[in-house]
Amino acid sequence: MREFVKQRPLLCFYALAILIALTAHALRAMSPTPLGPMFKMLQETHAHLNIITAVRSTFDYPGAYTLLLFPAAPMLAALIVTGIGYGRSGFRELLSRCAPWRSPVSWRQGVTVIAVCFLAFFALTGIMWVQTYLYAPPGTLDRTFLRYGSDPVAIYMMLAASLLLSPGPLLEELGWRGFALPQLLKKFDPLAAAVILGLMWWAWHLPRDLPTLFSGEPGAAWGVIVKQFVIIPGFIAGTIIAVFVCNKLGGSMWGGVLIHAIHNELGVNVTAEWAPTVAGLGWRPWDLVEFAVAIGLVLICGRSLGAASPDNARLAWGNVPPKLPGGATDKSGANA
């Protein structure tokens, strides 16, 4: 099995991530505790939805643990495949991507990149809240603020903390950007790897729509199909941006965590009370911002997406075969 995993690490990772995700959905369907009352309670109390809220909810609604198991699937798959295929050296390589930034990125460069991500999030949040104030029914913005705090200082602090508490990014990104992206960079340049990973990321989410797809309700199946055409560009655009930021952090998965968290926080909490869509297409304003940023990065950076070259991107992610005595290279995959 070890040799099979080392020869096909990405296939094993992806199959296992899908299997764990499907298991989470099956366990949720079989749970004797319905989660509808939990979601209603969270909505009525204007609770900020984050990993702490999710963990606390499991005490009153035991079936809520499946809401954590689903996003944890890529992380668990990455850890299992790494353990089977690469052992301790693989764990060291994988977990090294949990550092906020990696060599040769200096601490000043790393802090600057992370600060820009936070500032971009604050700016997008401000734009959405101004729109809410101008166009949403009276009182909508006040209800939104209840999710973050009772005074401006608390709101700003909770906004900043929210990017570090979003369950999806925290639980998924070790798998997507920590494991799958470096595997793809062995064969593809950063842009191609980003597009492929974006499609993999989208397809992995499909089990969420299976209950609706097979519900038998009129128009449900067509609605699910249309939804995919709306969200696929977002997964690809988000991945392009995430790969760019990851490259700027020297191969740290935190680029993926931050970009993923910005998208989720805008959709889950910032606009929970009022979320406008563009031209009836289902895209929200920040989706268009993502598309524009992704297109801009491709036009400016080309296929390397912020790395000096595809080879530099592979080096940053630990995928260049180590040099052996005499100038040869080890192509056995031991450094994967």
VOPABA-101137 format. One record per residue: residue in three letters; z, x, y negated of N, C-alpha, C in turn. Coordinates in steps of 0.1 Angstrom, whole numbers, plus 2048, in hexadecimal, padded with zeros to 3 digits. Layout:
BEGIN
PT rest n_c3 n_c1 n_c2 ca_c3 ca_c1 ca_c2 c_c3 c_c1 c_c2
PT  ALA    Z    X    Y     Z     X     Y    Z    X    Y
...
//
This chain:
BEGIN
PT rest n_c3 n_c1 n_c2 ca_c3 ca_c1 ca_c2 c_c3 c_c1 c_c2
PT  MET  800  808  80C   800   800   800  800  809  7F3
PT  ARG  807  814  7F4   808   81C   7E8  7FA  821  7E4
PT  GLU  7F2  825  7EE   7E4   82A   7EA  7DC  81F  7E5
PT  PHE  7DD  813  7EB   7D5   807   7E6  7D9  804  7D7
PT  VAL  7E6  805  7D4   7EA   802   7C6  7E5  80D  7BD
PT  LYS  7E6  819  7C1   7E1   824   7B8  7D2  824  7B6
PT  GLN  7CB  81E  7C0   7BC   81D   7BE  7B8  811  7B6
PT  ARG  7C0  807  7B6   7BD   7FA   7AF  7C9  7F5  7A7
PT  PRO  7CF  7FE  79E   7DB   7FA   797  7D9  7ED  78E
PT  LEU  7CE  7ED  787   7CC   7E1   77E  7CA  7D4  786
PT  LEU  7C3  7D5  791   7C1   7C9   799  7CE  7C4  79E
PT  CYS  7D6  7CD  7A4   7E3   7CA   7A9  7EC  7C4  79E
PT  PHE  7EC  7CA  793   7F5   7C5   788  7F1  7B7  784
PT  TYR  7E4  7B5  782   7DF   7A8   77D  7E2  79D  787
PT  ALA  7DF  7A0  794   7E1   796   79E  7F0  792  79F
PT  LEU  7F9  79C  79E   807   79A   79F  80C  792  793
PT  ALA  807  795  787   80A   78E   77B  807  780  77C
PT  ILE  7FB  77D  781   7F7   76F   782  7FF  768  78D
PT  LEU  802  76E  798   80B   768   7A2  819  765  79D
PT  ILE  81F  76E  796   82C   76B   790  82B  760  786
PT  ALA  821  75F  77E   81F   755   774  81E  747  77B
PT  LEU  816  747  786   814   73A   78D  821  736  794
PT  THR  829  740  799   836   73D   79F  83F  737  794
PT  ALA  83F  73C  788   847   736   77E  844  728  77B
PT  HIS  837  725  77B   832   717   779  836  70E  784
PT  ALA  835  713  790   839   70B   79C  848  708  79C
PT  LEU  850  712  799   85E   710   799  862  706  78E
PT  ARG  85B  707  783   85E   6FD   778  85B  6EF  77C
PT  ALA  84F  6ED  783   84B   6E0   788  855  6DB  792
PT  MET  85B  6E3  79A   865   6DF   7A5  873  6DE  7A0
PT  SER  875  6E2  793   883   6E2   78E  888  6D4  78D
PT  PRO  894  6D1  791   89A   6C4   790  89E  6C0  781
PT  THR  89F  6CB  779   8A3   6C9   76B  897  6C8  762
PT  PRO  893  6BD  75D   888   6BC   753  88B  6C4  747
PT  LEU  880  6CA  741   882   6D2   735  87F  6CA  728
PT  GLY  879  6BE  72A   876   6B6   71E  882  6B4  715
PT  PRO  88E  6B0  71A   899   6AF   711  89D  6BC  70A
PT  MET  89B  6C7  710   89E   6D4   70A  895  6D6  6FE
PT  PHE  888  6D4  700   87E   6D6   6F5  881  6CC  6E9
PT  LYS  885  6C0  6ED   888   6B6   6E2  895  6BA  6DB
PT  MET  89F  6BF  6E1   8AB   6C4   6DB  8A8  6D0  6D2
PT  LEU  8A0  6D9  6D6   89D   6E5   6CE  895  6E1  6C2
PT  GLN  88C  6D7  6C3   884   6D2   6B8  88D  6CB  6AE
PT  GLU  896  6C2  6B3   89F   6BA   6AA  8A9  6C3  6A2
PT  THR  8AD  6CE  6A9   8B7   6D7   6A2  8B1  6E2  69A
PT  HIS  8A3  6E2  69A   89C   6EC   692  8A0  6FA  697
PT  ALA  8A2  6FC  6A4   8A6   709   6A9  89A  713  6A8
PT  HIS  89E  71F  6A5   894   72A   6A5  891  72E  6B3
PT  LEU  885  72D  6B7   881   72F   6C5  87F  73E  6C7
PT  ASN  888  744  6CF   887   753   6D2  88D  755  6DF
PT  ILE  88E  762  6E3   893   765   6F0  8A1  762  6F2
PT  ILE  8A9  762  6E7   8B7   75F   6E8  8B9  750  6EB
PT  THR  8B1  748  6E3   8B1   739   6E5  8AD  736  6F4
PT  ALA  8A3  73D  6F9   89E   73A   706  8A9  73D  711
PT  VAL  8B0  749  70F   8BA   74C   719  8C6  742  718
PT  ARG  8CA  73F  70C   8D5   735   70A  8D1  728  710
PT  SER  8C5  724  70F   8C1   717   715  8C2  716  724
PT  THR  8C2  721  72B   8C3   721   739  8D0  71C  73E
PT  PHE  8DA  71D  735   8E8   719   739  8E9  70A  73B
PT  ASP  8E2  703  732   8E2   6F4   732  8D6  6EF  73A
PT  TYR  8CB  6F6  73A   8BF   6F1   741  8BB  6FD  74B
PT  PRO  8C0  6FD  757   8BD   708   760  8AE  70B  762
PT  GLY  8A6  701  762   898   703   764  891  70B  759
PT  ALA  898  70D  74D   892   714   742  890  723  745
PT  TYR  896  728  750   894   736   754  885  738  757
PT  THR  87E  72E  75B   86F   730   75D  868  733  751
PT  LEU  86D  72E  745   867   731   738  868  740  735
PT  LEU  871  747  73B   872   756   73A  86B  75D  745
PT  LEU  86B  757  751   864   75D   75C  855  75E  759
PT  PHE  84F  754  753   841   754   751  83C  760  748
PT  PRO  842  762  73C   83E   76D   734  842  77B  73A
PT  ALA  84C  77A  742   851   787   748  847  78C  753
PT  ALA  83E  783  757   835   787   763  82D  794  761
PT  PRO  827  797  755   820   7A3   754  829  7AF  754
PT  MET  835  7AE  74E   83F   7B9   74F  843  7BC  75D
PT  LEU  847  7B1  765   84B   7B3   772  840  7B9  77B
PT  ALA  834  7B4  779   828   7B9   780  826  7C8  77E
PT  ALA  827  7CC  771   826   7DA   76D  830  7E3  774
PT  LEU  83D  7DE  774   848   7E6   77A  846  7E7  789
PT  ILE  842  7DC  78F   840   7DC   79E  835  7E5  7A2
PT  VAL  829  7E4  79B   81E   7EC   79F  821  7FB  79C
PT  THR  827  7FE  790   82B   80C   78D  834  811  798
PT  GLY  83E  80A  79C   848   80E   7A6  841  812  7B3
PT  ILE  838  809  7B7   831   80B   7C4  827  816  7C3
PT  GLY  81F  816  7B9   814   820   7B8  818  82E  7B3
PT  TYR  822  82F  7AA   824   83B   7A3  832  840  7A3
PT  GLY  83C  838  7A7   849   83D   7A8  850  841  79B
PT  ARG  859  84A  79B   860   84E   78F  857  853  784
PT  SER  84E  85B  787   845   861   77D  83D  855  776
PT  GLY  839  84B  77D   833   840   778  83C  838  76E
PT  PHE  848  836  772   852   82F   76A  854  837  75D
PT  ARG  855  844  75E   857   84C   751  84B  84A  748
PT  GLU  83F  84A  74D   833   848   745  833  83A  73F
PT  LEU  835  830  747   835   822   743  840  820  738
PT  LEU  84C  824  73B   857   822   732  856  82A  725
PT  SER  84E  835  725   84C   83D   719  845  835  70F
PT  ARG  83E  82B  713   836   822   709  83F  818  702
PT  CYS  84C  818  706   856   80F   700  85B  815  6F3
PT  ALA  858  822  6F1   85D   829   6E4  855  822  6D8
PT  PRO  85C  821  6CD   855   81B   6C1  848  822  6BD
PT  TRP  848  82F  6BF   83B   837   6BD  83C  843  6C6
PT  ARG  831  849  6C8   830   854   6D2  829  860  6CB
PT  SER  82C  86C  6D0   825   878   6CB  816  877  6CD
PT  PRO  80E  87B  6C3   812   884   6B8  815  87C  6AB
PT  VAL  818  86F  6AC   81B   867   6A0  829  86B  69B
PT  SER  82A  86E  68E   836   872   688  83F  865  685
PT  TRP  84C  867  683   854   85C   680  850  855  673
PT  ARG  84B  85C  669   846   856   65D  83A  84D  660
PT  GLN  831  852  668   825   84A   66B  829  83E  673
PT  GLY  832  840  67C   836   835   685  83D  82A  67D
PT  VAL  846  82E  674   84D   824   66C  844  81D  662
PT  THR  83A  824  65D   830   81E   654  828  814  65B
PT  VAL  823  817  667   81B   80D   66E  823  800  671
PT  ILE  830  802  676   838   7F7   679  83C  7EF  66C
PT  ALA  83E  7F6  661   841   7EF   655  835  7E6  650
PT  VAL  829  7EC  652   81D   7E4   64E  81C  7D7  656
PT  CYS  820  7D8  663   81F   7CC   66B  829  7C1  666
PT  PHE  835  7C6  663   83F   7BC   65E  83B  7B7  650
PT  LEU  835  7BF  648   831   7BA   63B  826  7B0  63C
PT  ALA  81D  7B3  645   812   7A9   648  817  79C  64D
PT  PHE  821  79C  655   828   790   65A  82E  788  64F
PT  PHE  836  78F  646   83C   789   63B  831  782  632
PT  ALA  826  789  630   81C   784   627  816  777  62D
PT  LEU  812  778  63A   80D   76C   640  817  760  641
PT  THR  823  763  643   82D   759   643  82E  753  635
PT  GLY  82E  75B  62B   82F   756   61D  823  74D  61A
PT  ILE  817  751  61E   80B   748   61C  80C  73B  623
PT  MET  811  73B  62F   813   72F   637  81D  726  630
PT  TRP  828  72B  62C   832   723   626  82E  71E  618
PT  VAL  826  725  611   821   720   604  818  714  607
PT  GLN  80F  715  611   807   70A   615  80F  6FE  61A
PT  THR  81A  701  621   823   6F6   625  829  6EF  619
PT  TYR  82D  6F7  60F   833   6F1   603  829  6E8  5FB
PT  LEU  81D  6ED  5FB   813   6E6   5F3  80D  6DA  5FA
PT  TYR  80B  6DB  607   803   6D0   60D  80B  6C8  618
PT  ALA  816  6CD  61D   81D   6C6   627  826  6BB  621
PT  PRO  82A  6B1  629   833   6A7   623  840  6AD  61E
PT  PRO  846  6A6  614   853   6AB   60E  85D  6AD  619
PT  GLY  865  6B8  617   86F   6BB   621  86B  6C4  62D
PT  THR  85E  6C5  62F   859   6CD   63A  85E  6DC  63A
PT  LEU  85C  6E2  62E   860   6F0   62C  86F  6F2  62E
PT  ASP  877  6E8  629   886   6E9   62B  889  6E9  63A
PT  ARG  883  6E1  641   886   6E0   650  881  6ED  656
PT  THR  877  6F3  652   872   700   657  87D  70B  655
PT  PHE  882  70B  648   88C   715   645  899  714  64E
PT  LEU  89C  708  653   8A8   707   65B  8A7  70F  668
PT  ARG  89B  713  66C   899   71B   678  89D  72A  675
PT  TYR  89E  72E  668   8A0   73C   665  8AD  73E  65E
PT  GLY  8B3  735  657   8BF   738   650  8C1  72E  644
PT  SER  8CD  730  63E   8D1   727   633  8CF  72D  625
PT  ASP  8CB  73A  625   8C9   740   618  8BE  74A  619
PT  PRO  8B8  74F  60E   8AD   758   60E  8AF  764  616
PT  VAL  8BB  76A  615   8BE   777   61C  8BD  775  62B
PT  ALA  8C4  76A  630   8C4   767   63E  8B6  764  643
PT  ILE  8AE  75D  63B   8A0   75A   63F  898  766  641
PT  TYR  899  770  637   891   77C   638  896  784  644
PT  MET  8A3  785  647   8A8   78C   652  8A4  786  65F
PT  MET  8A4  779  660   8A0   773   66C  891  774  66E
PT  LEU  889  774  664   87B   776   665  878  783  66B
PT  ALA  87F  78E  666   87D   79B   66B  881  79C  679
PT  ALA  88D  796  67D   892   797   68A  889  78F  694
PT  SER  882  785  68F   87A   77C   698  86F  784  69F
PT  LEU  86A  78E  698   85F   796   69F  865  79E  6AB
PT  LEU  872  7A0  6AB   878   7A8   6B6  87E  79F  6C0
PT  LEU  87E  792  6BE   884   788   6C7  87B  77E  6CE
PT  SER  86E  780  6CB   864   777   6D1  863  779  6E0
PT  PRO  866  770  6E9   866   773   6F7  859  777  6FD
PT  GLY  84E  771  6F9   841   775   6FF  83E  783  6FD
PT  PRO  83E  788  6F0   83B   796   6EE  845  7A0  6F5
PT  LEU  852  79D  6F4   85C   7A5   6FA  85A  7A7  709
PT  LEU  857  79C  710   856   79B   71E  848  79F  724
PT  GLU  83E  79D  71C   830   79F   721  82B  7AD  71F
PT  GLU  82E  7B2  713   826   7BE   70E  827  7CB  716
PT  LEU  832  7CD  71D   833   7D8   726  828  7D7  731
PT  GLY  824  7CB  734   819   7C9   73E  80B  7CB  738
PT  TRP  809  7C4  72C   7FC   7C4   727  7F8  7D1  720
PT  ARG  800  7D5  716   7FD   7E1   70E  803  7ED  714
PT  GLY  80E  7EB  71C   815   7F7   722  80E  7FC  72F
PT  PHE  809  7F2  737   803   7F6   744  7F4  7F3  744
PT  ALA  7F0  7E7  741   7E2   7E3   743  7D8  7EB  73A
PT  LEU  7DC  7EC  72D   7D3   7F3   724  7D1  802  728
PT  PRO  7DB  80A  72B   7D8   817   72F  7CF  818  73C
PT  GLN  7D0  80E  745   7C7   80E   750  7B9  80B  74C
PT  LEU  7B7  802  743   7A9   7FF   73E  7A3  80B  736
PT  LEU  7AC  812  72F   7A7   81E   727  7A2  829  730
PT  LYS  7A5  829  73D   79F   833   746  790  832  747
PT  LYS  78B  825  746   77D   823   748  775  81E  73C
PT  PHE  77D  819  732   776   813   726  77B  819  719
PT  ASP  773  818  70F   778   81C   701  782  811  6FC
PT  PRO  789  814  6F2   794   80A   6ED  78E  7FD  6EA
PT  LEU  783  7FB  6E4   77E   7EE   6E0  77A  7E6  6ED
PT  ALA  773  7EC  6F6   770   7E5   703  77D  7E1  70A
PT  ALA  786  7EB  70B   793   7E8   711  79A  7DD  70B
PT  ALA  79A  7DC  6FE   7A0   7D1   6F6  79A  7C3  6FA
PT  VAL  78D  7C3  6FA   786   7B6   6FD  789  7B2  70B
PT  ILE  789  7BB  715   78C   7B8   723  79A  7B3  724
PT  LEU  7A3  7BA  71E   7B1   7B7   71F  7B4  7A9  718
PT  GLY  7AD  7A7  70D   7AE   79A   707  7AA  78E  710
PT  LEU  79F  790  717   79B   786   721  7A5  785  72D
PT  MET  7AA  790  731   7B4   78F   73C  7C1  788  737
PT  TRP  7C5  78B  72B   7D1   785   725  7CF  775  724
PT  TRP  7C3  771  720   7C0   763   71F  7C0  75C  72C
PT  ALA  7B9  763  736   7B8   75C   743  7C6  75B  74A
PT  TRP  7CF  765  747   7DC   764   74D  7E4  758  748
PT  HIS  7E1  754  73B   7E8   748   736  7E2  73B  73B
PT  LEU  7D7  73B  742   7D1   72E   747  7DB  725  74F
PT  PRO  7E4  72B  757   7ED   722   75F  7F5  719  756
PT  ARG  7F7  71C  74A   7FF   713   741  7F7  706  73F
PT  ASP  7EA  706  740   7E2   6FA   73E  7DF  6F2  74A
PT  LEU  7E3  6F7  756   7E0   6F0   763  7E6  6E3  763
PT  PRO  7F3  6E1  75F   7F8   6D3   760  7F0  6C9  757
PT  THR  7EC  6CD  74C   7E4   6C4   743  7D6  6C2  749
PT  LEU  7D1  6CD  74F   7C3   6CC   755  7C3  6C2  760
PT  PHE  7CD  6C1  768   7CD   6B8   774  7D6  6AC  772
PT  SER  7D9  6A9  765   7E2   69E   763  7DB  690  765
PT  GLY  7CE  690  765   7C7   684   767  7C6  67B  75A
PT  GLU  7CC  680  74F   7CB   678   743  7BD  679  73D
PT  PRO  7B8  66E  737   7AB   66E   731  7A9  679  727
PT  GLY  79E  680  729   79B   68B   71F  7A3  698  721
PT  ALA  7AC  698  72A   7B5   6A4   72B  7AD  6B0  72F
PT  ALA  7A5  6AF  73A   79D   6BA   73E  794  6C0  734
PT  TRP  78D  6B7  72D   784   6BB   722  78C  6C2  717
PT  GLY  798  6BD  714   7A0   6C3   70A  7A4  6D1  70D
PT  VAL  7A7  6D3  71A   7AB   6E1   71E  79F  6EA  71D
PT  ILE  793  6E5  721   787   6EE   720  784  6F2  712
PT  VAL  785  6E8  709   783   6EB   6FA  78D  6F5  6F5
PT  LYS  799  6F3  6F9   7A4   6FC   6F5  7A1  70B  6F8
PT  GLN  79B  70D  704   798   71B   708  78E  722  6FE
PT  PHE  784  71A  6FA   77B   720   6F0  781  723  6E3
PT  VAL  78C  71C  6E0   793   71E   6D3  79C  72A  6D4
PT  ILE  7A3  72C  6E0   7AD   736   6E0  7A7  744  6E5
PT  ILE  79C  744  6EC   797   751   6F1  794  75B  6E6
PT  PRO  78E  757  6DB   78C   760   6D0  799  766  6CB
PT  GLY  7A3  75E  6CB   7B0   762   6C6  7B6  76D  6CF
PT  PHE  7B5  76B  6DC   7BA   775   6E5  7B3  783  6E3
PT  ILE  7A6  782  6E2   79E   78E   6E0  7A1  795  6D2
PT  ALA  7A2  78D  6C8   7A5   792   6BB  7B3  798  6BA
PT  GLY  7BC  791  6C0   7CA   796   6C0  7CB  7A3  6C8
PT  THR  7C4  7A4  6D3   7C4   7B1   6DB  7BE  7BC  6D3
PT  ILE  7B3  7BA  6CC   7AD   7C4   6C4  7B6  7CA  6BA
PT  ILE  7BD  7C1  6B3   7C7   7C5   6A9  7D2  7CD  6B0
PT  ALA  7D7  7C7  6BB   7E2   7CE   6C2  7DF  7DC  6C7
PT  VAL  7D3  7DD  6CC   7CF   7EB   6D1  7CE  7F4  6C5
PT  PHE  7C9  7F0  6BA   7C8   7F8   6AE  7D6  7FD  6AA
PT  VAL  7E0  7F4  6A9   7ED   7F7   6A5  7F4  800  6AF
PT  CYS  7F1  7FD  6BC   7F7   806   6C7  7F1  814  6C6
PT  ASN  7E5  815  6C3   7DF   823   6C1  7E5  82A  6B5
PT  LYS  7E8  823  6AA   7EE   829   69F  7FD  82D  6A1
PT  LEU  803  827  6AC   810   82B   6B0  810  835  6BB
PT  GLY  805  83A  6BE   804   845   6C8  805  840  6D7
PT  GLY  801  833  6D9   802   82E   6E7  80F  826  6EA
PT  SER  816  822  6DF   822   81A   6E1  81E  80B  6E3
PT  MET  825  805  6ED   822   7F6   6EF  827  7EE  6E3
PT  TRP  82F  7F4  6DA   835   7EC   6CF  82A  7E7  6C6
PT  GLY  81F  7ED  6C5   814   7E7   6BE  810  7DA  6C3
PT  GLY  810  7D9  6D0   80D   7CC   6D7  818  7C2  6D4
PT  VAL  824  7C6  6D5   830   7BD   6D3  82F  7B7  6C5
PT  LEU  82D  7BF  6BB   82D   7BA   6AD  822  7B1  6AA
PT  ILE  816  7B4  6AE   80A   7AC   6AC  80B  79F  6B3
PT  HIS  80F  7A0  6C0   812   794   6C8  81C  78B  6C2
PT  ALA  827  791  6BD   832   78A   6B7  82F  783  6AA
PT  ILE  827  78A  6A2   822   784   695  81B  777  698
PT  HIS  811  778  6A2   809   76C   6A5  812  760  6AA
PT  ASN  81B  764  6B4   824   75A   6B9  82E  754  6AF
PT  GLU  834  75C  6A7   83E   757   69E  837  74E  693
PT  LEU  82B  751  68F   824   748   686  822  73B  68C
PT  GLY  81E  73B  699   81B   72E   69F  827  726  6A4
PT  VAL  832  72D  6A8   83D   727   6AF  848  722  6A5
PT  ASN  84B  72B  69B   856   728   692  852  726  683
PT  VAL  849  72F  67E   846   72E   670  83F  721  66C
PT  THR  836  71C  675   82F   710   672  833  705  67C
PT  ALA  83F  705  681   843   6FB   68B  843  6ED  686
PT  GLU  846  6EC  679   847   6DF   673  83A  6DA  66E
PT  TRP  831  6E3  66B   824   6DF   665  81A  6EA  668
PT  ALA  810  6E8  670   806   6F2   673  7F8  6ED  671
PT  PRO  7F2  6F0  665   7E4   6EC   663  7DA  6F3  66B
PT  THR  7CF  6EC  66E   7C4   6F2   675  7B8  6F2  66C
PT  VAL  7AE  6FB  670   7A3   6FD   667  797  6F5  66C
PT  ALA  792  6EC  664   785   6E5   666  786  6DE  674
PT  GLY  792  6DA  678   793   6D3   685  78F  6DA  691
PT  LEU  78E  6E8  690   78A   6F0   69C  796  6F4  6A4
PT  GLY  7A2  6F2  69F   7AE   6F6   6A6  7B3  704  6A2
PT  TRP  7AB  70B  69A   7B0   718   695  7B9  716  689
PT  ARG  7C3  71E  689   7CD   71D   67E  7C9  728  674
PT  PRO  7CF  728  668   7CB   732   65E  7CD  740  662
PT  TRP  7D8  743  669   7DA   751   66D  7D1  755  679
PT  ASP  7CB  74B  680   7C1   74F   68A  7B5  755  683
PT  LEU  7B1  74F  678   7A5   754   670  7A8  762  66A
PT  VAL  7B5  764  666   7B9   771   661  7B8  77B  66D
PT  GLU  7BC  777  679   7BB   780   684  7AC  784  687
PT  PHE  7A4  77A  687   795   77C   689  790  786  67F
PT  ALA  794  784  672   78E   78C   667  794  79B  669
PT  VAL  7A0  79C  66C   7A6   7AA   66E  7A0  7B1  67A
PT  ALA  79E  7AA  685   798   7B0   691  78A  7B4  68E
PT  ILE  782  7AC  687   774   7AF   684  774  7BB  67A
PT  GLY  77D  7BB  671   77E   7C6   667  781  7D3  66E
PT  LEU  78B  7D3  678   78E   7DF   67F  783  7E5  687
PT  VAL  77B  7DC  68D   76F   7E0   695  765  7E7  68C
PT  LEU  763  7E0  680   759   7E6   677  75D  7F3  671
PT  ILE  76A  7F4  66E   76F   801   668  771  80C  672
PT  CYS  778  808  67D   77C   813   687  772  815  692
PT  GLY  769  80B  694   760   80D   6A0  767  80B  6AD
PT  ARG  762  810  6B7   766   80D   6C5  774  814  6C8
PT  SER  778  81E  6C0   784   825   6C3  791  81E  6BE
PT  LEU  78F  814  6B5   79A   80B   6B0  7A6  814  6AC
PT  GLY  7A4  81C  6A2   7AF   824   69D  7B2  831  6A3
PT  ALA  7AD  834  6AF   7AF   841   6B5  7A3  84A  6B0
PT  ALA  7A6  857  6AF   79C   860   6AB  78F  85F  6B3
PT  SER  791  85C  6C0   786   85B   6C9  78B  854  6D6
PT  PRO  782  84F  6DE   787   849   6EB  78F  852  6F3
PT  ASP  78C  85F  6F3   794   869   6FA  7A2  86B  6F4
PT  ASN  7A2  86A  6E7   7B0   86B   6E1  7B8  85F  6E4
PT  ALA  7B1  853  6E5   7B9   847   6E9  7BE  848  6F7
PT  ARG  7B6  84E  700   7BB   850   70E  7C7  85A  70E
PT  LEU  7C6  864  706   7D0   86E   705  7DD  868  700
PT  ALA  7DC  85F  6F6   7E8   859   6F0  7EF  850  6FB
PT  TRP  7E6  84A  704   7EC   841   70E  7EF  848  71B
PT  GLY  7EE  855  71B   7F2   85C   727  7E8  85C  732
PT  ASN  7DB  85A  72F   7D1   858   73A  7C7  864  73B
PT  VAL  7C9  86F  735   7C1   87B   737  7C7  882  743
PT  PRO  7BF  885  74D   7C4   88D   759  7CA  89A  755
PT  PRO  7D6  89D  759   7DD   8A9   755  7D5  8B6  759
PT  LYS  7D5  8C0  751   7CF   8CD   754  7D6  8D4  760
PT  LEU  7CE  8DA  768   7D3   8E2   773  7CF  8F0  771
PT  PRO  7D6  8FA  778   7D2   908   777  7C4  90A  779
PT  GLY  7BE  912  771   7AF   915   772  7A7  90C  76A
PT  GLY  7AC  903  763   7A4   8FA   75A  7A0  8ED  761
PT  ALA  7A3  8EB  76E   79F   8DF   775  7A8  8D4  770
PT  THR  7A4  8C8  774   7AC   8BC   770  7AF  8B4  77D
PT  ASP  7BB  8AE  77C   7C0   8A6   788  7BB  898  786
PT  LYS  7B2  894  78F   7AC   887   78E  7B1  87E  799
PT  SER  7BD  881  79E   7C2   879   7A9  7C8  86C  7A4
PT  GLY  7CA  86B  797   7D0   85F   791  7DF  860  790
PT  ALA  7E5  86C  792   7F3   86D   792  7F9  86B  784
PT  ASN  7F1  86C  77A   7F5   86A   76C  7F2  85C  767
PT  ALA  7EF  853  770   7EB   845   76C  7F7  83D  768
//
